Amino acid sequence: MNIPRIGEILVSRGVLTPDQVGQVLTMQRRKREPFGLLAEEMFAISTKVLEEAWAEQYSYITATVDPGVEGVDKAVIGTLSRRQAWQFRILPIRYDGAEVMVCTAKPFLARALRFAYQHFGPSCYMVLTDEAKLAAALEAHYPMPGVEHVTGLSAYGLAA
């Protein structure tokens, strides 16, 4: 599988031109700093845009799971409040050695990554599922009292 580079993603989104990517790469060889940091400094690319591009790249390399089939550990479920799980669209699944496996759907990946790394620290990693499976898993593990089962997150006013 060909994993796109951050610069390629930024070009495909119309944020940078190929010439600007070349300028960043030239500076990167000289300064040995991360591409995103240099793009931010050189072309005022926002942190949010860079995080979204990084999340897109991350989606190419992470696993896809079905949270309804995965063994969800009640101990790790207890590490988040219902509000946090729904607000950031994340489902901690289990401890995998010293790391926590955390699930989200691709549209929520950038925000979920930010929250998960703040909450769990660098000892977590993300896996992906589709939005309907994420909604069903959140309903199962973080039920919203008085709300009937739905297939999508938008029923909770939490559309992406």
PLY file of the C-alpha trace (Angstrom):
ply
format ascii 1.0
element vertex 160
property float x
property float y
property float z
element edge 159
property int vertex1
property int vertex2
end_header
0.00 0.00 0.00
1.26 3.45 -0.89
1.00 5.68 2.18
0.73 9.35 1.16
3.18 11.80 2.63
1.95 14.83 4.54
3.05 17.14 1.75
1.09 15.10 -0.82
-2.01 15.28 1.36
-1.65 19.04 1.75
-1.27 19.45 -2.02
-4.33 17.27 -2.69
-6.31 19.46 -0.30
-5.12 22.66 -2.00
-3.29 23.88 1.10
0.20 23.85 -0.43
1.50 23.81 -3.99
4.03 21.22 -5.14
6.63 24.04 -5.27
5.93 24.93 -1.63
6.28 21.27 -0.63
9.67 21.28 -2.37
10.69 24.38 -0.42
9.69 22.74 2.86
11.60 19.56 1.95
14.71 21.60 1.10
14.49 23.37 4.45
13.82 20.05 6.19
17.06 18.58 4.83
18.92 21.62 6.11
17.29 22.03 9.53
16.25 18.41 10.24
12.90 19.47 11.68
9.48 17.88 11.11
7.71 18.70 7.84
4.61 19.99 9.62
6.54 22.36 11.86
8.37 23.83 8.88
5.18 24.13 6.80
3.58 25.95 9.71
6.51 28.36 10.04
7.12 28.91 6.32
3.56 29.08 5.00
1.38 29.76 8.07
-0.37 26.39 7.79
-2.60 26.03 10.83
-2.01 23.33 13.41
-5.56 22.08 12.82
-4.93 21.59 9.09
-1.67 19.78 9.82
-3.35 17.54 12.40
-6.09 16.65 9.91
-3.48 15.77 7.27
-1.57 13.70 9.80
-4.81 11.93 10.80
-5.52 11.13 7.15
-2.03 9.66 6.82
-2.55 7.73 10.07
-5.77 6.24 8.70
-3.73 4.48 5.99
-1.53 2.67 8.50
-3.86 1.78 11.36
-6.05 -1.30 11.68
-9.79 -1.43 11.09
-11.85 -3.32 13.66
-15.45 -4.13 14.52
-15.91 -2.92 18.12
-18.95 -5.18 18.41
-16.68 -8.21 17.97
-13.61 -6.97 19.84
-13.33 -7.91 23.49
-14.04 -4.64 25.28
-12.45 -4.46 28.74
-14.76 -2.94 31.36
-11.73 -1.59 33.25
-10.64 0.52 30.29
-14.24 1.64 29.62
-14.23 3.14 33.11
-11.33 5.43 32.22
-13.66 7.75 30.25
-16.88 9.45 31.17
-19.94 9.07 28.94
-19.58 12.71 27.93
-15.94 12.26 26.91
-16.67 9.13 24.88
-19.48 10.78 22.92
-17.90 14.23 22.65
-14.65 12.90 21.22
-16.20 9.84 19.53
-13.79 7.40 21.08
-14.18 3.95 22.55
-11.30 2.60 24.60
-11.33 -1.13 23.84
-8.68 -2.81 25.96
-5.19 -2.71 27.34
-2.75 -4.19 24.85
0.30 -4.70 27.01
1.15 -1.23 28.34
-0.89 0.52 25.62
-4.59 1.27 25.34
-6.34 0.38 22.07
-8.78 3.20 21.29
-11.36 3.08 18.50
-12.92 5.89 16.45
-14.22 6.48 12.92
-12.21 8.25 10.23
-14.23 11.52 10.23
-13.43 11.95 13.92
-9.81 10.77 13.86
-7.98 14.11 14.22
-10.04 15.22 17.20
-10.05 11.74 18.75
-6.26 11.53 18.45
-5.77 14.87 20.19
-8.03 13.89 23.06
-6.72 10.33 23.40
-3.09 11.46 23.56
-3.98 14.10 26.16
-6.06 11.64 28.19
-4.06 8.41 27.92
-0.67 9.84 27.00
1.58 8.30 24.38
0.66 4.83 25.63
-2.37 4.55 23.36
-3.00 3.80 19.73
-6.02 4.27 17.50
-7.92 1.75 15.41
-10.77 2.61 13.07
-14.30 1.44 12.47
-17.23 2.84 10.51
-19.55 5.46 12.02
-22.53 3.11 12.51
-20.43 0.51 14.34
-18.87 3.22 16.50
-22.33 4.58 17.38
-23.59 1.10 18.29
-20.53 0.45 20.47
-20.82 3.81 22.21
-24.51 3.11 22.85
-23.62 -0.29 24.32
-20.81 0.91 26.58
-21.76 4.53 27.25
-25.57 4.56 27.00
-27.42 7.83 26.87
-30.47 7.51 29.16
-33.76 8.20 27.42
-32.30 7.90 23.94
-33.34 4.99 21.77
-30.89 2.95 19.71
-29.83 4.69 16.50
-27.45 3.77 13.74
-25.63 7.09 13.41
-24.05 9.66 15.66
-26.09 12.52 14.22
-29.13 11.41 16.26
-27.27 12.69 19.32
-26.54 16.01 17.72
-22.92 14.88 17.34
-22.52 14.86 13.59
-19.01 15.50 12.40
0 1
1 2
2 3
3 4
4 5
5 6
6 7
7 8
8 9
9 10
10 11
11 12
12 13
13 14
14 15
15 16
16 17
17 18
18 19
19 20
20 21
21 22
22 23
23 24
24 25
25 26
26 27
27 28
28 29
29 30
30 31
31 32
32 33
33 34
34 35
35 36
36 37
37 38
38 39
39 40
40 41
41 42
42 43
43 44
44 45
45 46
46 47
47 48
48 49
49 50
50 51
51 52
52 53
53 54
54 55
55 56
56 57
57 58
58 59
59 60
60 61
61 62
62 63
63 64
64 65
65 66
66 67
67 68
68 69
69 70
70 71
71 72
72 73
73 74
74 75
75 76
76 77
77 78
78 79
79 80
80 81
81 82
82 83
83 84
84 85
85 86
86 87
87 88
88 89
89 90
90 91
91 92
92 93
93 94
94 95
95 96
96 97
97 98
98 99
99 100
100 101
101 102
102 103
103 104
104 105
105 106
106 107
107 108
108 109
109 110
110 111
111 112
112 113
113 114
114 115
115 116
116 117
117 118
118 119
119 120
120 121
121 122
122 123
123 124
124 125
125 126
126 127
127 128
128 129
129 130
130 131
131 132
132 133
133 134
134 135
135 136
136 137
137 138
138 139
139 140
140 141
141 142
142 143
143 144
144 145
145 146
146 147
147 148
148 149
149 150
150 151
151 152
152 153
153 154
154 155
155 156
156 157
157 158
158 159
